[in-house]
Amino acid sequence: MSQEVADFYDLLSADYHSMYADWRSEVRRQGKILDALIRRYLGDRQVSVMDCTCGIGTQAIGLATCGYTVYATDLSAAAVQRARTEAESFGVDISFAVADIRLLDRVMTQTFDVVLSCDNSISHLMDDADLLQAASQIRARLKQDGLFLGTIRDYDQVVQERQANAGNPTPLPGLATAGASLGIQPTLPRVFQDAQGQRIVFQLWDWTADNRSYALQHFHMQRHHDRWDVQCYTTHYRALLRADLSRILAQAGFRDIAWLMPAESGYYQPVVLAQHPGPGVER
């Protein structure tokens, strides 16, 4: 991952919770969903987890509140520092470190029952070489027969829709058709009202001509009486298709690769599950 990605999350870490109406409730909700998925595949036993793209701790803290032993890393030092603070506020004990997903062995030699990467984090890896390096590092951090659990956006659907519309999706109200023709795709704004006041969160996705990647601009608007403070955070993503990620995981030596869609898993993004092949299996 590039320095740009680290900078993006360093800056976003203070506002990351604002994407949810109630981030603390979301932490517990996602923890319960992931707990159910892990138990479905590994059964009712004591399980250790490494979250290798933990951000401010949404999933790591959620699982820790469910009783898991959790070790968490992220590329962003600011996100890790906030995750430490949030873990303390939840009353859970998590070990944190700053690490690039491609270089996990530089901070950790221990192995785990589960390695986790949620919230589309792995899609920051823009080419197959980086994806394969990350997948190999994840496999190396798993115990024999351990489970990798990852989630990404449903890029299969997004790309299919863009191709069906010749790359020109119907613009939202207020967006000129010319914007769509340039490959700029907005998300619907989300409006929140809480003790801190009113805020609006939305994104612009600026696609490449081949629909393989896009620049994301994440806007956070906070109202203060008669004015709005606006922050914009920018990064890049690969439109990572499920077949491509499955292929990379297989190349890294994983077996029993399976996908669960939100209707089946309860999680808001497609979930990929893949197992360490166990003893006596070579890549």
C-alpha contacts under 8 A as a table, 3 or more apart, distances in Angstrom:
res1	aa1	res2	aa2	distance
1	M	5	V	6.45
1	M	6	A	7.84
1	M	100	D	7.03
1	M	101	I	7.96
1	M	102	R	7.81
1	M	124	H	6.70
1	M	125	L	5.97
1	M	130	D	7.85
2	S	5	V	5.51
2	S	6	A	6.94
3	Q	6	A	5.08
3	Q	7	D	6.08
4	E	7	D	5.04
4	E	8	F	6.06
4	E	235	T	6.75
5	V	8	F	5.00
5	V	9	Y	6.45
5	V	124	H	7.47
5	V	235	T	6.17
5	V	236	H	7.71
6	A	9	Y	5.42
6	A	10	D	6.01
6	A	75	L	5.75
6	A	76	S	4.87
6	A	77	A	7.91
7	D	10	D	4.94
7	D	11	L	6.17
7	D	76	S	7.24
8	F	11	L	5.42
8	F	12	L	6.07
8	F	233	Y	6.20
8	F	234	T	6.34
8	F	235	T	6.19
9	Y	12	L	4.77
9	Y	13	S	5.57
9	Y	55	G	7.63
9	Y	76	S	5.84
9	Y	78	A	7.45
9	Y	79	A	6.51
10	D	13	S	5.53
10	D	76	S	5.52
10	D	77	A	6.71
10	D	78	A	4.85
10	D	79	A	6.00
11	L	14	A	6.86
11	L	78	A	7.79
11	L	233	Y	7.31
12	L	15	D	5.39
12	L	16	Y	5.61
12	L	233	Y	6.80
13	S	16	Y	5.17
13	S	55	G	7.61
13	S	56	I	6.57
13	S	78	A	6.43
13	S	79	A	5.10
13	S	82	R	7.12
14	A	17	H	7.67
14	A	82	R	7.75
15	D	18	S	5.45
15	D	19	M	7.86
15	D	220	H	7.81
16	Y	19	M	6.13
16	Y	56	I	7.58
17	H	20	Y	5.90
17	H	22	D	7.79
17	H	23	W	5.38
18	S	21	A	7.01
18	S	23	W	7.38
18	S	201	V	7.74
18	S	220	H	7.99
19	M	23	W	7.87
19	M	201	V	6.56
20	Y	23	W	5.23
20	Y	26	E	7.47
21	A	192	F	6.21
22	D	25	S	5.54
22	D	26	E	6.33
23	W	26	E	4.86
23	W	27	V	6.18
24	R	27	V	5.12
24	R	28	R	6.75
25	S	28	R	5.35
25	S	29	R	6.20
26	E	29	R	4.90
26	E	30	Q	5.98
26	E	58	T	7.66
27	V	30	Q	5.44
27	V	31	G	6.10
27	V	58	T	5.02
27	V	59	Q	6.31
27	V	61	I	6.80
27	V	62	G	4.90
28	R	31	G	5.00
28	R	32	K	6.30
28	R	61	I	7.97
28	R	62	G	4.91
28	R	63	L	7.94
28	R	65	T	7.27
29	R	32	K	5.34
29	R	33	I	6.47
29	R	62	G	7.41
30	Q	33	I	5.05
30	Q	34	L	6.11
30	Q	58	T	7.72
30	Q	59	Q	6.40
30	Q	62	G	6.31
30	Q	267	Y	7.30
31	G	34	L	5.26
31	G	35	D	5.94
31	G	59	Q	5.88
31	G	60	A	7.80
31	G	61	I	7.48
31	G	62	G	3.83
31	G	63	L	4.63
31	G	64	A	7.88
31	G	65	T	7.38
31	G	66	C	6.80
32	K	35	D	4.98
32	K	36	A	6.24
32	K	62	G	7.20
32	K	63	L	7.26
32	K	66	C	7.04
33	I	36	A	5.26
33	I	37	L	6.44
33	I	265	S	7.61
33	I	266	G	6.49
33	I	267	Y	6.59
34	L	37	L	5.03
34	L	38	I	6.11
34	L	63	L	7.28
34	L	267	Y	7.85
35	D	38	I	5.20
35	D	39	R	6.12
35	D	63	L	6.60
35	D	66	C	7.15
36	A	39	R	5.18
36	A	40	R	6.08
37	L	40	R	5.06
37	L	41	Y	6.64
37	L	265	S	7.19
38	I	41	Y	5.41
38	I	42	L	5.83
38	I	43	G	7.39
39	R	42	L	5.07
39	R	43	G	4.45
39	R	44	D	5.75
40	R	43	G	5.83
42	L	45	R	7.55
46	Q	68	Y	7.28
47	V	68	Y	6.19
47	V	69	T	6.90
47	V	112	F	7.90
47	V	113	D	5.84
47	V	114	V	7.42
48	S	68	Y	6.16
48	S	69	T	4.95
48	S	70	V	6.09
48	S	112	F	5.34
48	S	113	D	5.25
48	S	114	V	6.37
49	V	68	Y	6.93
49	V	69	T	6.16
49	V	70	V	4.82
49	V	71	Y	6.28
49	V	112	F	5.73
49	V	113	D	6.09
49	V	114	V	4.74
49	V	115	V	5.75
49	V	116	L	7.19
50	M	70	V	5.77
50	M	71	Y	4.74
50	M	72	A	5.54
50	M	73	T	7.79
50	M	112	F	6.44
50	M	114	V	6.27
50	M	115	V	4.72
50	M	116	L	6.05
51	D	54	C	5.41
51	D	59	Q	7.77
51	D	60	A	6.15
51	D	70	V	7.32
51	D	71	Y	6.36
51	D	72	A	4.64
51	D	73	T	6.26
51	D	115	V	5.80
51	D	116	L	4.53
51	D	117	S	5.98
52	C	72	A	5.78
52	C	73	T	4.80
52	C	74	D	6.00
52	C	99	A	7.90
52	C	101	I	6.22
52	C	104	L	7.93
52	C	115	V	6.92
52	C	116	L	6.14
52	C	117	S	5.85
53	T	72	A	7.37
53	T	73	T	5.85
53	T	74	D	4.68
53	T	75	L	7.24
53	T	101	I	7.11
53	T	116	L	7.51
53	T	117	S	5.36
53	T	118	C	7.05
53	T	121	S	6.53
54	C	57	G	5.16
54	C	58	T	7.10
54	C	59	Q	6.98
54	C	60	A	6.35
54	C	72	A	5.83
54	C	73	T	5.76
54	C	74	D	5.44
54	C	80	V	7.55
54	C	83	A	7.94
54	C	117	S	7.32
54	C	118	C	7.84
55	G	58	T	7.20
55	G	73	T	7.98
55	G	74	D	5.99
55	G	76	S	7.33
55	G	79	A	5.21
55	G	80	V	6.39
55	G	83	A	6.97
56	I	79	A	4.90
56	I	80	V	6.08
56	I	81	Q	7.84
56	I	82	R	5.63
56	I	83	A	4.18
56	I	84	R	7.99
56	I	86	E	7.53
57	G	60	A	5.08
57	G	61	I	5.39
57	G	62	G	7.84
57	G	80	V	7.74
57	G	83	A	4.81
57	G	84	R	7.92
57	G	86	E	7.31
57	G	87	A	7.35
58	T	61	I	5.78
58	T	62	G	6.18
59	Q	62	G	4.87
59	Q	63	L	6.11
59	Q	118	C	7.62
60	A	63	L	5.37
60	A	64	A	6.18
60	A	70	V	6.51
60	A	71	Y	7.84
60	A	72	A	6.67
60	A	94	I	7.96
61	I	64	A	4.93
61	I	65	T	6.20
61	I	87	A	6.02
61	I	90	F	7.63
61	I	92	V	7.15
61	I	94	I	7.74
62	G	65	T	5.29
62	G	66	C	6.71
63	L	66	C	5.00
63	L	67	G	6.69
63	L	68	Y	5.69
63	L	70	V	7.50
64	A	67	G	5.15
64	A	68	Y	4.79
64	A	69	T	6.35
64	A	70	V	6.22
64	A	92	V	6.22
64	A	93	D	7.48
64	A	94	I	7.40
65	T	68	Y	7.29
65	T	90	F	7.80
65	T	92	V	6.58
69	T	94	I	7.37
70	V	94	I	5.53
70	V	95	S	6.85
71	Y	94	I	5.84
71	Y	95	S	4.87
71	Y	96	F	6.04
72	A	94	I	7.10
72	A	95	S	6.19
72	A	96	F	4.84
72	A	97	A	6.51
73	T	80	V	7.10
73	T	96	F	5.62
73	T	97	A	4.85
73	T	98	V	5.32
73	T	99	A	5.67
74	D	77	A	7.23
74	D	79	A	7.32
74	D	80	V	6.30
74	D	97	A	6.97
74	D	98	V	5.18
74	D	99	A	5.34
74	D	100	D	6.56
74	D	101	I	7.45
75	L	98	V	5.61
75	L	99	A	5.02
75	L	100	D	4.91
75	L	101	I	7.30
76	S	79	A	5.23
76	S	80	V	6.30
76	S	98	V	6.65
76	S	99	A	7.99
77	A	80	V	5.12
77	A	81	Q	6.18
77	A	98	V	5.82
78	A	81	Q	5.10
78	A	82	R	6.26
79	A	82	R	5.15
79	A	83	A	6.06
80	V	83	A	4.90
80	V	84	R	6.23
80	V	96	F	6.79
80	V	97	A	7.01
80	V	98	V	6.71
81	Q	84	R	5.18
81	Q	85	T	6.51
82	R	85	T	5.05
82	R	86	E	6.12
83	A	86	E	5.01
83	A	87	A	5.96
84	R	87	A	5.17
84	R	88	E	6.39
84	R	94	I	7.66
84	R	96	F	7.08
85	T	88	E	5.26
85	T	89	S	6.42
86	E	89	S	4.96
86	E	90	F	6.33
87	A	90	F	5.12
87	A	91	G	6.22
87	A	92	V	5.48
87	A	93	D	6.80
87	A	94	I	6.98
88	E	91	G	4.93
88	E	92	V	6.03
88	E	93	D	7.22
89	S	92	V	7.86
97	A	107	V	7.34
99	A	103	L	6.74
99	A	104	L	6.05
99	A	106	R	7.74
99	A	107	V	6.81
100	D	103	L	5.24
100	D	104	L	6.26
101	I	104	L	5.56
101	I	134	A	5.59
101	I	137	Q	7.29
101	I	138	I	7.79
102	R	130	D	7.03
102	R	133	Q	5.55
102	R	134	A	4.23
102	R	135	A	7.87
102	R	137	Q	6.17
103	L	106	R	5.78
103	L	107	V	7.96
103	L	134	A	7.48
103	L	137	Q	6.80
104	L	107	V	5.80
104	L	108	M	6.09
104	L	137	Q	6.17
104	L	138	I	7.69
105	D	108	M	5.02
105	D	109	T	5.78
105	D	137	Q	7.02
105	D	141	R	7.93
106	R	109	T	7.90
108	M	141	R	7.96
109	T	141	R	7.09
110	Q	141	R	6.58
111	T	140	A	7.40
111	T	141	R	4.54
111	T	142	L	4.94
111	T	143	K	5.32
112	F	115	V	6.73
112	F	141	R	6.18
112	F	142	L	4.89
112	F	143	K	5.38
112	F	146	G	7.05
113	D	142	L	5.97
113	D	143	K	5.58
113	D	145	D	7.88
113	D	146	G	4.66
113	D	147	L	6.25
114	V	142	L	6.54
114	V	146	G	5.74
114	V	147	L	4.78
114	V	148	F	5.71
114	V	149	L	7.18
115	V	138	I	6.70
115	V	141	R	7.31
115	V	142	L	6.65
115	V	147	L	6.49
115	V	148	F	4.93
115	V	149	L	6.35
116	L	148	F	6.03
116	L	149	L	5.00
116	L	150	G	5.78
117	S	120	N	7.76
117	S	121	S	6.62
117	S	122	I	6.97
117	S	149	L	6.52
117	S	150	G	4.70
117	S	151	T	6.59
118	C	121	S	6.14
118	C	122	I	7.86
118	C	149	L	7.79
118	C	150	G	5.24
118	C	151	T	4.67
118	C	152	I	6.88
119	D	151	T	5.92
119	D	152	I	6.10
119	D	153	R	7.69
119	D	269	Q	7.65
120	N	123	S	5.61
120	N	124	H	7.82
120	N	151	T	5.74
120	N	152	I	3.93
120	N	153	R	5.80
121	S	124	H	5.93
121	S	152	I	7.26
122	I	125	L	5.88
122	I	131	L	7.66
122	I	152	I	7.38
123	S	126	M	6.88
123	S	152	I	7.04
123	S	237	Y	5.57
123	S	238	R	5.30
123	S	239	A	6.98
123	S	240	L	5.97
124	H	236	H	6.49
124	H	237	Y	4.80
124	H	238	R	6.14
125	L	128	D	7.87
125	L	130	D	5.89
125	L	131	L	5.84
125	L	237	Y	7.37
125	L	238	R	6.85
126	M	130	D	7.18
126	M	131	L	7.66
126	M	213	S	7.92
126	M	237	Y	6.78
126	M	238	R	5.25
127	D	130	D	5.69
127	D	131	L	6.40
127	D	238	R	8.00
128	D	131	L	4.94
128	D	132	L	5.94
128	D	248	I	7.28
129	A	132	L	5.21
129	A	133	Q	6.20
130	D	133	Q	5.05
130	D	134	A	6.16
131	L	134	A	5.13
131	L	135	A	6.06
131	L	248	I	6.89
132	L	135	A	5.00
132	L	136	S	6.02
132	L	248	I	5.73
132	L	249	L	7.26
132	L	251	Q	7.35
132	L	252	A	6.28
133	Q	136	S	5.19
133	Q	137	Q	6.22
134	A	137	Q	5.05
134	A	138	I	6.17
135	A	138	I	5.02
135	A	139	R	6.18
135	A	248	I	7.30
135	A	249	L	6.09
135	A	252	A	5.93
136	S	139	R	5.08
136	S	140	A	6.21
136	S	252	A	5.15
136	S	253	G	7.74
137	Q	140	A	5.09
137	Q	141	R	6.49
138	I	141	R	5.23
138	I	142	L	6.69
138	I	148	F	7.55
139	R	142	L	5.29
139	R	148	F	7.75
139	R	252	A	7.38
139	R	253	G	7.70
139	R	254	F	7.38
139	R	276	H	6.29
140	A	143	K	7.98
142	L	145	D	7.78
142	L	146	G	5.29
142	L	147	L	7.10
142	L	148	F	7.82
142	L	276	H	6.66
143	K	146	G	4.93
143	K	276	H	7.22
143	K	278	G	7.87
144	Q	276	H	5.70
144	Q	277	P	6.62
144	Q	278	G	4.22
144	Q	279	P	6.49
145	D	275	Q	5.78
145	D	276	H	4.77
145	D	277	P	5.77
145	D	278	G	4.91
146	G	275	Q	5.63
146	G	276	H	5.27
147	L	273	L	6.79
147	L	274	A	5.79
147	L	275	Q	4.62
147	L	276	H	6.39
148	F	272	V	7.83
148	F	273	L	5.63
148	F	274	A	5.15
148	F	275	Q	6.12
148	F	276	H	7.78
149	L	271	V	6.91
149	L	272	V	5.77
149	L	273	L	4.82
149	L	274	A	6.82
150	G	271	V	5.70
150	G	272	V	5.19
150	G	273	L	6.68
151	T	269	Q	5.90
151	T	270	P	5.62
151	T	271	V	4.52
151	T	272	V	6.12
152	I	155	Y	7.91
152	I	240	L	7.82
152	I	269	Q	5.90
152	I	270	P	5.95
152	I	271	V	6.97
153	R	269	Q	5.58
153	R	270	P	6.57
154	D	157	Q	5.70
154	D	158	V	6.50
154	D	241	L	7.77
154	D	269	Q	6.64
154	D	270	P	6.21
155	Y	158	V	4.77
155	Y	159	V	5.78
155	Y	239	A	5.58
155	Y	240	L	6.16
155	Y	241	L	5.67
155	Y	242	R	7.80
156	D	159	V	5.49
156	D	160	Q	6.04
156	D	240	L	7.95
156	D	241	L	5.46
156	D	242	R	6.94
157	Q	160	Q	5.06
157	Q	161	E	6.09
158	V	161	E	5.28
158	V	162	R	6.27
159	V	162	R	5.00
159	V	163	Q	6.06
159	V	211	N	6.59
159	V	239	A	7.68
160	Q	163	Q	5.16
160	Q	164	A	6.08
161	E	164	A	5.04
161	E	165	N	6.26
161	E	169	P	7.63
162	R	165	N	5.13
162	R	166	A	6.08
162	R	167	G	4.60
162	R	168	N	6.53
162	R	169	P	6.09
162	R	211	N	7.80
163	Q	166	A	4.82
163	Q	167	G	5.45
164	A	167	G	7.43
165	N	168	N	5.32
165	N	169	P	5.65
166	A	169	P	7.79
167	G	180	A	7.98
167	G	181	S	7.24
167	G	183	G	6.65
167	G	209	A	7.95
167	G	211	N	7.77
168	N	180	A	5.31
168	N	181	S	5.27
168	N	182	L	7.99
168	N	183	G	6.72
169	P	180	A	6.27
169	P	185	Q	7.31
170	T	177	T	7.65
170	T	180	A	7.30
171	P	174	G	7.93
171	P	175	L	5.66
171	P	176	A	6.86
171	P	177	T	6.08
171	P	179	G	7.92
171	P	180	A	6.16
171	P	185	Q	7.57
171	P	186	P	7.91
172	L	175	L	5.61
172	L	186	P	7.41
172	L	188	L	7.76
175	L	179	G	6.71
175	L	180	A	7.90
176	A	179	G	5.50
176	A	180	A	7.23
177	T	180	A	5.29
177	T	181	S	6.47
178	A	181	S	5.06
178	A	182	L	6.51
179	G	182	L	5.28
179	G	183	G	6.85
179	G	184	I	5.71
179	G	185	Q	7.97
180	A	183	G	5.16
180	A	184	I	5.13
180	A	185	Q	6.26
181	S	184	I	7.35
182	L	206	D	7.97
183	G	205	W	7.86
183	G	206	D	5.59
183	G	207	W	5.01
183	G	208	T	7.02
183	G	209	A	7.33
184	I	204	L	6.48
184	I	205	W	5.54
184	I	206	D	4.36
184	I	207	W	6.23
185	Q	204	L	5.67
185	Q	205	W	4.91
185	Q	206	D	6.28
185	Q	207	W	7.59
186	P	202	F	7.52
186	P	203	Q	5.77
186	P	204	L	4.40
186	P	205	W	6.05
187	T	202	F	5.80
187	T	203	Q	5.36
187	T	204	L	6.42
187	T	205	W	7.99
188	L	202	F	6.29
188	L	203	Q	7.87
189	P	200	I	6.37
189	P	201	V	5.60
189	P	202	F	4.54
189	P	203	Q	7.72
190	R	200	I	5.54
190	R	201	V	5.25
190	R	202	F	6.39
191	V	198	Q	7.20
191	V	199	R	5.84
191	V	200	I	4.55
191	V	201	V	6.67
192	F	198	Q	5.67
192	F	199	R	5.31
192	F	200	I	6.37
193	Q	196	Q	7.62
193	Q	197	G	5.56
193	Q	198	Q	4.49
193	Q	199	R	6.54
194	D	197	G	5.28
194	D	198	Q	6.61
197	G	222	Q	7.47
197	G	223	R	6.43
197	G	224	H	7.32
198	Q	222	Q	6.18
198	Q	223	R	5.42
199	R	220	H	7.26
199	R	221	M	5.40
199	R	222	Q	4.42
199	R	223	R	5.95
200	I	220	H	6.11
200	I	221	M	5.06
200	I	222	Q	6.66
201	V	218	H	7.57
201	V	219	F	5.69
201	V	220	H	4.86
201	V	221	M	6.35
202	F	218	H	6.21
202	F	219	F	5.43
202	F	220	H	7.01
203	Q	216	L	6.78
203	Q	217	Q	5.49
203	Q	218	H	4.53
203	Q	219	F	5.84
204	L	216	L	5.80
204	L	217	Q	5.13
204	L	218	H	6.70
205	W	214	Y	5.97
205	W	215	A	5.75
205	W	216	L	4.72
205	W	217	Q	6.55
206	D	214	Y	5.13
206	D	215	A	5.00
206	D	216	L	6.38
207	W	211	N	5.98
207	W	212	R	7.74
207	W	213	S	6.02
207	W	214	Y	4.12
207	W	215	A	6.51
208	T	211	N	5.40
208	T	212	R	6.62
208	T	213	S	5.83
208	T	214	Y	5.75
209	A	212	R	7.93
210	D	213	S	7.83
211	N	214	Y	7.49
211	N	239	A	7.28
212	R	238	R	6.05
212	R	239	A	5.19
212	R	240	L	7.71
213	S	236	H	7.31
213	S	237	Y	5.62
213	S	238	R	4.25
213	S	239	A	5.06
214	Y	236	H	5.81
214	Y	237	Y	5.66
214	Y	238	R	6.66
214	Y	239	A	7.45
215	A	234	T	7.02
215	A	235	T	5.80
215	A	236	H	4.42
215	A	237	Y	6.52
216	L	234	T	5.54
216	L	235	T	5.34
216	L	236	H	5.74
216	L	237	Y	7.28
217	Q	232	C	6.32
217	Q	233	Y	5.61
217	Q	234	T	4.52
217	Q	235	T	6.80
218	H	232	C	5.45
218	H	233	Y	5.05
218	H	234	T	6.27
219	F	230	V	6.99
219	F	231	Q	5.73
219	F	232	C	4.53
219	F	233	Y	6.60
220	H	230	V	5.80
220	H	231	Q	5.14
220	H	232	C	6.39
221	M	228	W	6.24
221	M	229	D	5.58
221	M	230	V	4.50
221	M	231	Q	6.40
222	Q	228	W	5.48
222	Q	229	D	5.20
222	Q	230	V	6.59
223	R	226	D	7.34
223	R	227	R	5.91
223	R	228	W	4.40
223	R	229	D	6.35
224	H	227	R	5.35
224	H	228	W	5.89
224	H	229	D	7.33
240	L	244	D	6.71
240	L	245	L	6.82
241	L	244	D	5.30
241	L	245	L	6.47
242	R	245	L	5.25
242	R	246	S	6.08
243	A	246	S	5.05
243	A	247	R	6.10
244	D	247	R	5.10
244	D	248	I	6.34
245	L	248	I	5.11
245	L	249	L	6.17
246	S	249	L	5.14
246	S	250	A	6.18
246	S	257	I	6.68
247	R	250	A	5.14
247	R	251	Q	6.24
248	I	251	Q	5.01
248	I	252	A	6.25
249	L	252	A	5.02
249	L	253	G	6.53
249	L	254	F	5.56
249	L	257	I	7.79
249	L	274	A	7.63
250	A	253	G	5.13
250	A	254	F	5.01
250	A	255	R	6.48
250	A	257	I	7.72
251	Q	254	F	7.36
251	Q	283	R	7.30
252	A	283	R	6.84
253	G	276	H	7.30
253	G	277	P	7.02
253	G	282	E	7.23
253	G	283	R	4.89
254	F	257	I	7.08
254	F	274	A	5.93
254	F	275	Q	5.50
254	F	276	H	5.27
254	F	277	P	5.94
255	R	274	A	5.95
255	R	275	Q	5.34
255	R	276	H	6.52
255	R	277	P	5.80
256	D	273	L	7.78
256	D	274	A	5.64
256	D	275	Q	6.06
257	I	272	V	7.06
257	I	273	L	5.66
257	I	274	A	4.37
257	I	275	Q	7.01
258	A	272	V	5.75
258	A	273	L	5.29
258	A	274	A	6.52
259	W	270	P	6.85
259	W	271	V	5.57
259	W	272	V	4.56
259	W	273	L	6.32
260	L	264	E	6.05
260	L	265	S	5.84
260	L	270	P	5.82
260	L	271	V	5.09
260	L	272	V	6.48
261	M	264	E	5.56
261	M	265	S	6.16
261	M	267	Y	7.91
261	M	269	Q	7.02
261	M	270	P	4.64
261	M	271	V	6.39
262	P	265	S	5.09
262	P	266	G	5.08
262	P	267	Y	5.13
262	P	268	Y	5.44
262	P	269	Q	5.85
262	P	270	P	5.81
262	P	271	V	7.67
263	A	266	G	5.80
263	A	267	Y	7.90
265	S	271	V	7.46
267	Y	270	P	7.31
267	Y	271	V	7.49
277	P	281	V	6.07
278	G	281	V	6.35
